Amino acid sequence: MRKWNRWQDWAAVVIGVYAFLSPIWTQTTMMATTSMIILGVLLAANALWSLAMPGAIASEYVHAGLGLLMFVSPWVLGFAGVMPMALTAWIAGLLALATGIWAIPYSMRAHHDRTVPQG
């Protein structure tokens, strides 16, 4: 698999940037803002890592894990009552989780193709 080519990782970049910027236009609290900025930056950075190294299987698990963290953050960090930001976290988290899980087989294949001797 070629670098900078997997759509799931590009989707994660967009989701991460959206999460990072969402406090600008969404009703929020300090805890919600902080969590969305941190998780958004981590998701986008991880997706760029995955795009640059398509055979790095761990990056896809991190991608999915960050999506799960984003999804549960409204309950864990106490902003589930701030519905606009909670909805943003739930939707972005589910999308990130789904695209991360979807990318795992492609990353495994790229890793296998890179490590198996050709001959």
GROMACS elastic network, one bead per residue, 0.5 to 0.9 nm:
[ bonds ]
;  ai    aj funct       b0    kb
    1     5     6  0.77118   500
    1     6     6  0.82432   500
    1    54     6  0.66560   500
    1    55     6  0.79493   500
    1   106     6  0.81134   500
    1   107     6  0.83096   500
    1   109     6  0.81508   500
    1   110     6  0.54509   500
    1   111     6  0.89003   500
    1   113     6  0.83788   500
    2     5     6  0.59095   500
    2     6     6  0.80918   500
    2    51     6  0.87574   500
    2    52     6  0.89315   500
    2    53     6  0.88482   500
    2    54     6  0.71075   500
    2   110     6  0.85963   500
    3     6     6  0.77040   500
    3    50     6  0.85675   500
    3    51     6  0.56699   500
    3    52     6  0.53656   500
    3    53     6  0.64061   500
    3    54     6  0.59472   500
    4     7     6  0.86655   500
    4     9     6  0.84133   500
    4    10     6  0.81733   500
    4    48     6  0.81917   500
    4    50     6  0.83229   500
    4    52     6  0.59024   500
    4    53     6  0.83192   500
    4    54     6  0.78595   500
    5     9     6  0.82699   500
    5    10     6  0.80678   500
    5    51     6  0.67943   500
    5    54     6  0.84662   500
    6     9     6  0.56728   500
    6    10     6  0.66863   500
    6    11     6  0.89220   500
    6    50     6  0.87321   500
    6    51     6  0.67268   500
    6    54     6  0.78157   500
    6   103     6  0.79797   500
    6   106     6  0.85009   500
    7    11     6  0.60771   500
    7    12     6  0.85825   500
    7    99     6  0.88426   500
    7   103     6  0.87205   500
    8    11     6  0.50431   500
    8    12     6  0.63012   500
    8    13     6  0.88113   500
    8    47     6  0.85933   500
    8    96     6  0.87263   500
    8    98     6  0.89815   500
    8    99     6  0.52215   500
    8   100     6  0.69563   500
    8   102     6  0.73144   500
    8   103     6  0.60536   500
    9    13     6  0.62891   500
    9    14     6  0.87235   500
    9    44     6  0.86475   500
    9    46     6  0.86700   500
    9    47     6  0.50426   500
    9    48     6  0.72487   500
    9    50     6  0.66740   500
    9    51     6  0.62073   500
    9    60     6  0.85488   500
    9    63     6  0.85676   500
    9    99     6  0.74998   500
    9   100     6  0.77286   500
    9   103     6  0.76671   500
   10    13     6  0.50197   500
   10    14     6  0.63994   500
   10    15     6  0.86520   500
   10    44     6  0.87809   500
   10    47     6  0.69731   500
   10    48     6  0.79747   500
   10    51     6  0.76904   500
   11    14     6  0.51348   500
   11    15     6  0.61169   500
   11    16     6  0.85153   500
   11    47     6  0.84684   500
   11    95     6  0.85788   500
   11    96     6  0.78943   500
   11    99     6  0.74122   500
   12    16     6  0.58985   500
   12    17     6  0.84413   500
   12    43     6  0.65882   500
   12    44     6  0.62026   500
   12    46     6  0.84974   500
   12    47     6  0.58003   500
   12    48     6  0.87323   500
   12    63     6  0.76746   500
   12    95     6  0.81302   500
   12    96     6  0.58769   500
   12    99     6  0.71527   500
   12   100     6  0.78992   500
   13    16     6  0.51327   500
   13    17     6  0.61412   500
   13    18     6  0.84882   500
   13    40     6  0.86393   500
   13    41     6  0.89729   500
   13    43     6  0.68493   500
   13    45     6  0.75049   500
   13    46     6  0.82871   500
   13    47     6  0.56529   500
   13    48     6  0.69734   500
   14    17     6  0.51778   500
   14    18     6  0.60030   500
   14    19     6  0.85299   500
   14    44     6  0.72847   500
   15    18     6  0.50286   500
   15    19     6  0.60645   500
   15    20     6  0.85089   500
   15    40     6  0.73068   500
   15    43     6  0.78090   500
   15    44     6  0.74428   500
   15    92     6  0.61171   500
   15    93     6  0.85133   500
   15    95     6  0.77146   500
   15    96     6  0.68800   500
   16    19     6  0.51043   500
   16    20     6  0.60713   500
   16    21     6  0.86037   500
   16    36     6  0.87244   500
   16    37     6  0.86408   500
   16    39     6  0.72699   500
   16    41     6  0.60128   500
   16    42     6  0.74299   500
   16    43     6  0.50736   500
   16    45     6  0.82274   500
   16    47     6  0.85495   500
   16    92     6  0.80769   500
   16    96     6  0.83252   500
   17    21     6  0.61136   500
   17    22     6  0.83510   500
   17    37     6  0.87735   500
   17    40     6  0.58946   500
   17    41     6  0.69000   500
   17    43     6  0.83023   500
   17    44     6  0.63333   500
   18    21     6  0.52035   500
   18    22     6  0.57092   500
   18    40     6  0.72638   500
   18    92     6  0.82716   500
   19    22     6  0.51080   500
   19    23     6  0.78312   500
   19    36     6  0.55123   500
   19    37     6  0.65756   500
   19    38     6  0.89677   500
   19    39     6  0.75330   500
   19    41     6  0.81533   500
   19    88     6  0.73819   500
   19    89     6  0.74370   500
   19    92     6  0.70108   500
   20    23     6  0.72958   500
   20    24     6  0.89309   500
   20    33     6  0.83814   500
   20    35     6  0.89382   500
   20    36     6  0.56571   500
   20    38     6  0.72420   500
   20    39     6  0.74414   500
   20    41     6  0.61755   500
   20    44     6  0.89702   500
   21    24     6  0.58262   500
   21    25     6  0.79263   500
   21    36     6  0.82922   500
   21    37     6  0.72244   500
   21    40     6  0.82036   500
   22    25     6  0.57805   500
   22    26     6  0.58327   500
   22    33     6  0.82442   500
   22    36     6  0.76659   500
   22    37     6  0.83417   500
   22    85     6  0.79502   500
   22    88     6  0.77098   500
   23    26     6  0.50693   500
   23    27     6  0.69647   500
   23    28     6  0.62855   500
   23    29     6  0.87088   500
   23    32     6  0.81474   500
   23    33     6  0.57136   500
   23    36     6  0.77240   500
   23    37     6  0.80872   500
   23    85     6  0.76938   500
   24    27     6  0.83527   500
   24    28     6  0.89329   500
   25    28     6  0.89389   500
   26    84     6  0.61225   500
   26    85     6  0.61896   500
   26    88     6  0.84617   500
   27    82     6  0.73202   500
   27    83     6  0.82375   500
   27    84     6  0.59377   500
   27    85     6  0.63421   500
   28    31     6  0.82466   500
   28    32     6  0.60370   500
   28    33     6  0.63119   500
   28    79     6  0.83497   500
   28    82     6  0.65291   500
   28    83     6  0.87037   500
   28    84     6  0.73495   500
   28    85     6  0.57502   500
   28    86     6  0.87734   500
   29    32     6  0.51970   500
   29    33     6  0.60271   500
   29    34     6  0.85240   500
   29    79     6  0.73855   500
   29    82     6  0.76068   500
   29    85     6  0.83956   500
   30    33     6  0.51043   500
   30    34     6  0.60670   500
   30    35     6  0.85916   500
   31    34     6  0.51641   500
   31    35     6  0.61312   500
   31    36     6  0.85474   500
   31    77     6  0.68901   500
   31    78     6  0.78978   500
   31    79     6  0.72393   500
   32    35     6  0.52505   500
   32    36     6  0.60504   500
   32    37     6  0.84662   500
   32    73     6  0.82164   500
   32    74     6  0.73581   500
   32    77     6  0.75895   500
   32    78     6  0.82856   500
   32    79     6  0.61427   500
   32    82     6  0.85136   500
   32    85     6  0.68220   500
   32    86     6  0.80185   500
   32    89     6  0.88075   500
   33    36     6  0.53103   500
   33    37     6  0.60624   500
   33    38     6  0.85628   500
   33    85     6  0.83426   500
   34    37     6  0.52824   500
   34    38     6  0.61583   500
   34    39     6  0.85163   500
   35    38     6  0.52319   500
   35    39     6  0.59052   500
   35    40     6  0.81438   500
   35    70     6  0.79789   500
   35    73     6  0.74085   500
   35    77     6  0.82378   500
   36    39     6  0.52157   500
   36    40     6  0.56057   500
   36    41     6  0.82953   500
   36    70     6  0.74601   500
   36    73     6  0.87258   500
   36    85     6  0.87004   500
   36    88     6  0.89762   500
   36    89     6  0.72912   500
   37    40     6  0.51608   500
   37    41     6  0.60968   500
   37    42     6  0.85477   500
   38    41     6  0.53466   500
   38    42     6  0.61698   500
   38    43     6  0.85772   500
   39    42     6  0.50654   500
   39    43     6  0.59522   500
   39    44     6  0.85250   500
   39    66     6  0.67714   500
   39    67     6  0.84452   500
   39    69     6  0.79569   500
   39    70     6  0.65978   500
   40    43     6  0.51524   500
   40    44     6  0.61391   500
   40    45     6  0.84952   500
   40    66     6  0.87741   500
   40    70     6  0.85260   500
   41    44     6  0.52426   500
   41    45     6  0.60093   500
   41    46     6  0.84240   500
   42    45     6  0.51565   500
   42    46     6  0.59507   500
   42    47     6  0.84807   500
   42    63     6  0.88158   500
   42    66     6  0.76881   500
   43    46     6  0.51248   500
   43    47     6  0.60858   500
   43    48     6  0.86446   500
   43    62     6  0.83335   500
   43    63     6  0.62610   500
   43    66     6  0.63344   500
   43    67     6  0.78029   500
   43    96     6  0.81824   500
   44    47     6  0.50814   500
   44    48     6  0.62676   500
   44    49     6  0.87055   500
   44    63     6  0.89332   500
   45    48     6  0.51260   500
   45    49     6  0.63112   500
   45    50     6  0.87085   500
   46    50     6  0.62210   500
   46    51     6  0.86332   500
   46    59     6  0.63703   500
   46    60     6  0.83365   500
   46    62     6  0.73116   500
   46    63     6  0.64746   500
   47    51     6  0.61088   500
   47    52     6  0.85825   500
   47    59     6  0.74548   500
   47    60     6  0.80982   500
   47    63     6  0.68833   500
   48    52     6  0.61493   500
   48    53     6  0.85478   500
   49    52     6  0.51824   500
   49    53     6  0.61164   500
   49    54     6  0.82982   500
   49    56     6  0.83922   500
   49    59     6  0.70833   500
   50    53     6  0.50795   500
   50    54     6  0.53961   500
   50    55     6  0.77678   500
   50    56     6  0.64464   500
   50    57     6  0.82368   500
   50    58     6  0.87579   500
   50    59     6  0.56022   500
   50    60     6  0.70291   500
   50    63     6  0.87642   500
   50   107     6  0.86014   500
   51    54     6  0.55731   500
   53    56     6  0.56122   500
   53    59     6  0.87563   500
   54    57     6  0.77709   500
   54    59     6  0.87993   500
   54   106     6  0.82302   500
   54   107     6  0.57671   500
   54   108     6  0.88369   500
   54   110     6  0.62969   500
   54   111     6  0.74513   500
   55    58     6  0.88443   500
   55    59     6  0.88601   500
   55   106     6  0.82241   500
   55   108     6  0.64290   500
   55   109     6  0.74576   500
   55   112     6  0.77245   500
   55   113     6  0.84880   500
   55   114     6  0.73331   500
   56    59     6  0.57243   500
   56    60     6  0.75381   500
   56   107     6  0.65117   500
   56   108     6  0.79429   500
   56   110     6  0.82955   500
   56   111     6  0.66504   500
   57    60     6  0.55796   500
   57    61     6  0.69165   500
   57    62     6  0.89922   500
   57   103     6  0.89913   500
   57   104     6  0.65894   500
   57   105     6  0.87070   500
   57   106     6  0.88899   500
   57   107     6  0.53942   500
   57   108     6  0.59485   500
   57   110     6  0.87661   500
   57   111     6  0.71302   500
   58    61     6  0.51631   500
   58    62     6  0.61971   500
   58    63     6  0.85163   500
   58   104     6  0.87739   500
   58   107     6  0.89284   500
   59    62     6  0.50057   500
   59    63     6  0.60070   500
   59    64     6  0.86647   500
   59   100     6  0.86823   500
   59   104     6  0.88568   500
   59   107     6  0.88216   500
   60    64     6  0.62097   500
   60    65     6  0.84592   500
   60    99     6  0.87429   500
   60   100     6  0.52535   500
   60   101     6  0.70526   500
   60   102     6  0.87775   500
   60   103     6  0.63909   500
   60   104     6  0.56477   500
   60   107     6  0.73960   500
   61    64     6  0.51146   500
   61    65     6  0.59955   500
   61    66     6  0.85254   500
   61   100     6  0.66446   500
   61   101     6  0.73345   500
   61   104     6  0.72602   500
   62    66     6  0.60137   500
   62    67     6  0.84950   500
   62   100     6  0.79697   500
   63    66     6  0.53070   500
   63    67     6  0.63772   500
   63    68     6  0.88373   500
   63    96     6  0.68238   500
   63    97     6  0.69585   500
   63    99     6  0.81473   500
   63   100     6  0.51726   500
   63   101     6  0.82197   500
   64    67     6  0.50259   500
   64    68     6  0.63048   500
   64    69     6  0.87145   500
   64    93     6  0.87043   500
   64    96     6  0.61716   500
   64    98     6  0.70358   500
   64    99     6  0.73160   500
   64   101     6  0.59516   500
   65    68     6  0.50054   500
   65    69     6  0.61720   500
   65    70     6  0.85459   500
   65    96     6  0.86514   500
   65    97     6  0.68336   500
   65   100     6  0.81432   500
   66    70     6  0.60482   500
   66    71     6  0.85035   500
   66    93     6  0.75309   500
   66    96     6  0.74307   500
   66    97     6  0.73305   500
   67    70     6  0.50679   500
   67    71     6  0.61589   500
   67    72     6  0.88032   500
   67    89     6  0.89532   500
   67    90     6  0.89565   500
   67    92     6  0.72516   500
   67    94     6  0.61862   500
   67    95     6  0.72032   500
   67    98     6  0.79984   500
   67    99     6  0.89237   500
   67   100     6  0.78371   500
   68    71     6  0.50134   500
   68    72     6  0.63189   500
   68    73     6  0.84615   500
   68    93     6  0.58532   500
   68    94     6  0.70474   500
   68    96     6  0.78066   500
   68    97     6  0.58443   500
   69    72     6  0.53376   500
   69    73     6  0.58402   500
   69    93     6  0.72016   500
   70    73     6  0.51628   500
   70    74     6  0.78684   500
   70    89     6  0.55826   500
   70    90     6  0.68937   500
   70    92     6  0.72871   500
   70    94     6  0.81574   500
   70    96     6  0.85442   500
   70    97     6  0.89635   500
   71    74     6  0.71900   500
   71    75     6  0.86744   500
   71    86     6  0.85432   500
   71    88     6  0.89655   500
   71    89     6  0.55351   500
   71    91     6  0.73575   500
   71    92     6  0.73280   500
   71    94     6  0.62449   500
   71    97     6  0.85091   500
   72    75     6  0.56969   500
   72    76     6  0.61493   500
   72    77     6  0.84011   500
   72    89     6  0.80124   500
   72    90     6  0.73748   500
   72    93     6  0.80453   500
   73    77     6  0.54682   500
   73    78     6  0.76957   500
   73    79     6  0.78591   500
   73    80     6  0.82675   500
   73    86     6  0.82440   500
   73    89     6  0.72098   500
   73    90     6  0.83742   500
   74    77     6  0.54819   500
   74    78     6  0.55477   500
   74    81     6  0.80659   500
   74    82     6  0.84354   500
   74    85     6  0.81431   500
   74    86     6  0.55094   500
   74    87     6  0.87796   500
   74    89     6  0.70112   500
   74    90     6  0.79036   500
   75    78     6  0.51790   500
   75    79     6  0.64830   500
   75    80     6  0.54269   500
   75    81     6  0.88350   500
   75    86     6  0.86263   500
   76    79     6  0.81126   500
   76    80     6  0.85967   500
   77    80     6  0.81394   500
   78    81     6  0.75416   500
   78    82     6  0.88908   500
   79    82     6  0.53784   500
   79    83     6  0.79498   500
   79    85     6  0.77049   500
   79    86     6  0.65226   500
   80    83     6  0.62876   500
   80    85     6  0.79776   500
   80    86     6  0.52550   500
   80    87     6  0.84090   500
   81    84     6  0.88330   500
   81    85     6  0.88689   500
   81    86     6  0.73070   500
   82    85     6  0.58672   500
   82    86     6  0.59501   500
   82    87     6  0.85539   500
   83    87     6  0.58429   500
   83    88     6  0.84048   500
   84    87     6  0.53345   500
   84    88     6  0.63471   500
   84    89     6  0.88306   500
   85    89     6  0.61951   500
   85    90     6  0.85895   500
   86    89     6  0.50593   500
   86    90     6  0.60717   500
   86    91     6  0.85518   500
   87    90     6  0.50251   500
   87    91     6  0.59664   500
   87    92     6  0.82396   500
   88    91     6  0.53948   500
   88    92     6  0.58539   500
   88    93     6  0.80800   500
   89    92     6  0.52876   500
   89    93     6  0.56068   500
   89    94     6  0.83322   500
   90    93     6  0.51123   500
   90    94     6  0.60693   500
   90    95     6  0.85686   500
   91    94     6  0.52391   500
   91    95     6  0.61755   500
   91    96     6  0.85572   500
   92    95     6  0.51482   500
   92    96     6  0.60410   500
   92    97     6  0.84838   500
   93    96     6  0.51192   500
   93    97     6  0.59976   500
   93    98     6  0.84899   500
   94    97     6  0.50425   500
   94    98     6  0.60149   500
   94    99     6  0.85398   500
   95    98     6  0.51488   500
   95    99     6  0.61074   500
   95   100     6  0.84221   500
   96    99     6  0.52678   500
   96   100     6  0.59640   500
   96   101     6  0.85569   500
   97   100     6  0.51605   500
   97   101     6  0.62003   500
   97   102     6  0.85246   500
   98   101     6  0.52501   500
   98   102     6  0.60293   500
   98   103     6  0.86206   500
   99   103     6  0.60776   500
   99   104     6  0.88066   500
  100   103     6  0.52184   500
  100   104     6  0.65384   500
  101   104     6  0.54381   500
  101   105     6  0.80826   500
  102   105     6  0.69291   500
  102   106     6  0.79114   500
  103   106     6  0.53425   500
  103   107     6  0.61728   500
  103   108     6  0.86702   500
  104   107     6  0.51214   500
  104   108     6  0.61160   500
  104   109     6  0.86336   500
  105   108     6  0.50010   500
  105   109     6  0.61589   500
  105   110     6  0.86236   500
  106   109     6  0.51100   500
  106   110     6  0.62147   500
  106   111     6  0.85747   500
  107   110     6  0.50332   500
  107   111     6  0.60486   500
  107   112     6  0.84943   500
  108   111     6  0.50158   500
  108   112     6  0.60354   500
  108   113     6  0.85249   500
  109   112     6  0.50305   500
  109   113     6  0.60600   500
  109   114     6  0.85091   500
  110   113     6  0.51322   500
  110   114     6  0.61497   500
  110   115     6  0.86983   500
  111   114     6  0.51342   500
  111   115     6  0.62113   500
  111   116     6  0.85930   500
  112   115     6  0.52294   500
  112   116     6  0.58889   500
  113   116     6  0.56238   500
  113   117     6  0.82386   500
  113   118     6  0.86573   500
  114   117     6  0.79107   500
  115   118     6  0.89988   500
